[in-house]
Amino acid sequence: MIAAKALVHALALTPAAILAWQIREEWLTGSGGLGADPVAEIEHRLGLWALRLLLITLAVTPLRQLTGQAALLRFRRMLGLYAFAYATLHLLAYLVLDLRGYWTQIFEEIVKRPYITVGFLAWLLLIPLAATSTTAAIRWLGRNWGRLHKAIYAIAVLAVLHFWWLVKSDIREPLLYAAILAVLLGWRLVRRLRNAVRARAPQARRHQRAP
């Protein structure tokens, strides 16, 4: 398990490490491979990995249910925290590189640009989830921990919507992520409905047998 966790850490950190190297090369040589608009590329890549890790986090439960490997759940919190980390870096890149220190403009941008509104809301909702991702918080919150962390569904919807509204012409990529999210949420809905039907079946049989 230690080796598996180390591998997950390495894989999750790899995009950030590659981006950091490219930023360094861009700073030193002007040819870091970040394209004509390095700032936009940095923001886009960080945001994209935040979304990907968020969807991977949501995929853990269906994979556990399909494979029967309960050990997969041990990676869920880790992946969720990495999603929050990339989302935070995405926001910081926007504040520092795009707004260039004029951070008070963020409130104007939130009001004027709907895609920033939903993206910022998604990040805000991630904060309590990240803050309660410790074992101590799970014990303290009890059943409320699970209720709180169901906010990840709304966060994922907002994140996809943020990406969709950000893209101005070619929506194929955000459409792909929207389809993946629909499958992940649809899986949960179908299982919940199936479990509800199974729970009602014994009660229905008892009523049929009653004189």
C-alpha positions as CSV (number, residue, x, y, z in Angstrom):
1,M,0.0,0.0,0.0
2,I,2.9,2.4,0.7
3,A,4.2,1.8,-2.8
4,A,0.8,2.4,-4.3
5,K,0.4,5.7,-2.4
6,A,3.9,6.8,-3.4
7,L,2.9,6.0,-7.1
8,V,-0.3,8.1,-6.8
9,H,1.6,11.0,-5.2
10,A,4.2,10.8,-8.0
11,L,1.6,10.7,-10.8
12,A,-0.4,13.6,-9.2
13,L,2.7,15.7,-8.9
14,T,4.1,15.0,-12.4
15,P,1.9,17.6,-14.2
16,A,2.9,20.3,-11.7
17,A,6.6,19.3,-12.0
18,I,6.5,19.4,-15.8
19,L,4.8,22.8,-15.7
20,A,7.3,24.2,-13.2
21,W,10.2,23.1,-15.5
22,Q,8.5,24.7,-18.5
23,I,8.0,27.9,-16.6
24,R,11.6,27.9,-15.6
25,E,12.7,27.4,-19.2
26,E,10.3,30.1,-20.3
27,W,11.8,32.5,-17.8
28,L,15.4,31.7,-18.7
29,T,15.3,31.1,-22.4
30,G,11.9,32.2,-23.6
31,S,11.3,28.8,-25.1
32,G,9.6,26.7,-22.5
33,G,7.0,25.3,-24.8
34,L,4.1,27.2,-23.3
35,G,3.0,28.8,-26.6
36,A,2.4,32.3,-27.6
37,D,0.4,33.1,-24.4
38,P,2.3,31.4,-21.5
39,V,0.0,32.9,-18.8
40,A,-3.1,31.5,-20.4
41,E,-1.4,28.1,-20.9
42,I,-0.4,28.0,-17.2
43,E,-3.9,28.8,-16.0
44,H,-5.5,26.4,-18.5
45,R,-3.2,23.5,-17.6
46,L,-3.6,23.9,-13.8
47,G,-7.4,24.2,-14.1
48,L,-7.6,21.2,-16.4
49,W,-5.7,19.0,-14.0
50,A,-7.9,20.2,-11.1
51,L,-10.9,19.1,-13.1
52,R,-9.3,15.8,-14.1
53,L,-8.3,14.9,-10.6
54,L,-11.8,15.9,-9.4
55,L,-13.4,13.5,-11.9
56,I,-10.8,10.8,-11.0
57,T,-11.8,11.3,-7.3
58,L,-15.4,10.7,-8.3
59,A,-14.5,7.6,-10.3
60,V,-13.0,5.9,-7.2
61,T,-16.3,4.7,-5.8
62,P,-17.7,3.2,-9.1
63,L,-14.3,1.5,-9.6
64,R,-14.5,0.1,-6.1
65,Q,-18.0,-1.2,-6.7
66,L,-17.1,-2.7,-10.0
67,T,-13.9,-4.4,-8.9
68,G,-14.7,-5.1,-5.2
69,Q,-11.4,-3.6,-4.2
70,A,-12.2,-1.6,-1.1
71,A,-8.6,-0.5,-0.9
72,L,-9.3,1.9,-3.7
73,L,-11.2,4.1,-1.2
74,R,-7.9,4.9,0.6
75,F,-6.8,7.0,-2.4
76,R,-10.0,9.1,-2.6
77,R,-9.1,11.7,0.0
78,M,-5.6,12.0,-1.4
79,L,-6.9,12.6,-5.0
80,G,-9.5,15.1,-3.7
81,L,-6.8,17.1,-1.9
82,Y,-4.7,17.2,-5.1
83,A,-7.7,18.4,-7.0
84,F,-8.0,21.2,-4.4
85,A,-4.3,22.0,-4.7
86,Y,-4.4,22.3,-8.5
87,A,-7.6,24.4,-8.3
88,T,-5.9,26.7,-5.8
89,L,-2.8,27.0,-8.0
90,H,-5.1,27.8,-10.9
91,L,-6.7,30.6,-9.0
92,L,-3.4,31.9,-7.8
93,A,-2.1,31.9,-11.3
94,Y,-5.0,34.0,-12.4
95,L,-4.6,36.4,-9.5
96,V,-0.8,36.8,-9.8
97,L,-0.1,36.4,-13.5
98,D,-3.3,37.6,-15.1
99,L,-4.5,40.3,-12.7
100,R,-0.9,41.1,-11.9
101,G,-1.5,42.0,-8.3
102,Y,-4.7,44.0,-8.8
103,W,-6.6,41.4,-6.7
104,T,-9.5,43.7,-5.9
105,Q,-10.5,43.3,-9.5
106,I,-11.4,39.7,-8.8
107,F,-14.7,40.9,-7.4
108,E,-15.5,42.8,-10.5
109,E,-14.5,39.8,-12.6
110,I,-16.8,37.5,-10.6
111,V,-19.7,39.8,-11.2
112,K,-19.0,40.5,-14.9
113,R,-17.9,37.0,-16.1
114,P,-20.2,34.0,-15.3
115,Y,-17.5,31.5,-15.9
116,I,-15.4,33.1,-13.2
117,T,-18.4,33.2,-10.9
118,V,-19.0,29.4,-11.1
119,G,-15.3,28.6,-11.0
120,F,-14.7,30.7,-7.9
121,L,-17.8,29.2,-6.3
122,A,-16.5,25.7,-7.0
123,W,-13.2,26.6,-5.3
124,L,-15.0,28.1,-2.3
125,L,-17.0,24.9,-1.9
126,L,-13.8,22.8,-2.1
127,I,-12.3,24.6,1.0
128,P,-14.5,22.9,3.7
129,L,-14.0,19.6,2.0
130,A,-10.2,20.0,2.0
131,A,-10.2,21.3,5.6
132,T,-12.2,18.2,6.8
133,S,-10.2,15.6,5.0
134,T,-8.3,14.5,8.1
135,T,-9.0,11.4,10.1
136,A,-9.7,13.6,13.2
137,A,-12.3,15.6,11.2
138,I,-14.0,12.4,10.0
139,R,-14.3,11.2,13.6
140,W,-15.5,14.6,14.9
141,L,-18.2,15.1,12.2
142,G,-19.4,11.5,12.1
143,R,-22.3,11.0,9.7
144,N,-22.2,14.7,8.9
145,W,-18.8,14.2,7.2
146,G,-20.5,12.2,4.4
147,R,-23.2,14.7,4.0
148,L,-20.7,17.5,3.8
149,H,-18.6,15.8,1.2
150,K,-21.5,15.1,-1.1
151,A,-20.9,18.7,-2.1
152,I,-18.3,17.3,-4.5
153,Y,-21.1,16.5,-6.9
154,A,-22.1,20.2,-7.1
155,I,-18.5,21.2,-7.3
156,A,-17.8,18.9,-10.2
157,V,-20.8,20.3,-12.1
158,L,-19.6,23.9,-11.4
159,A,-16.1,23.0,-12.5
160,V,-17.3,21.5,-15.8
161,L,-19.6,24.5,-16.4
162,H,-16.7,26.8,-15.7
163,F,-14.6,25.1,-18.4
164,W,-17.5,25.0,-20.8
165,W,-18.3,28.7,-20.5
166,L,-14.6,29.6,-20.7
167,V,-14.2,27.9,-24.1
168,K,-15.5,30.2,-26.7
169,S,-15.5,28.1,-29.9
170,D,-14.4,24.4,-29.8
171,I,-16.5,22.8,-27.0
172,R,-15.4,19.2,-27.8
173,E,-13.0,19.0,-24.8
174,P,-15.5,20.4,-22.2
175,L,-18.2,18.2,-23.7
176,L,-16.0,15.2,-23.1
177,Y,-15.6,16.0,-19.4
178,A,-19.3,16.8,-19.1
179,A,-20.0,13.3,-20.6
180,I,-17.6,11.7,-18.1
181,L,-19.3,13.5,-15.2
182,A,-22.7,12.5,-16.4
183,V,-21.7,8.9,-16.4
184,L,-20.2,9.1,-12.9
185,L,-23.3,10.8,-11.5
186,G,-25.6,8.6,-13.5
187,W,-23.9,5.5,-12.0
188,R,-24.6,6.8,-8.5
189,L,-28.2,7.7,-9.3
190,V,-29.0,4.3,-10.9
191,R,-27.5,2.4,-7.9
192,R,-29.4,4.6,-5.4
193,L,-32.7,3.9,-7.3
194,R,-31.9,0.2,-7.4
195,N,-31.1,0.0,-3.7
196,A,-34.4,1.9,-3.0
197,V,-36.3,-0.7,-5.0
198,R,-34.6,-3.6,-3.3
199,A,-35.3,-2.0,0.1
200,R,-39.0,-1.7,-0.7
201,A,-39.4,-5.2,-2.1
202,P,-39.5,-7.1,1.3
203,Q,-42.0,-4.6,2.6
204,A,-44.2,-5.1,-0.5
205,R,-44.0,-8.9,0.0
206,R,-45.0,-8.6,3.6
207,H,-48.0,-6.5,2.7
208,Q,-49.0,-9.1,0.1
209,R,-48.9,-11.9,2.6
210,A,-50.8,-10.1,5.3
211,P,-54.4,-11.2,5.5
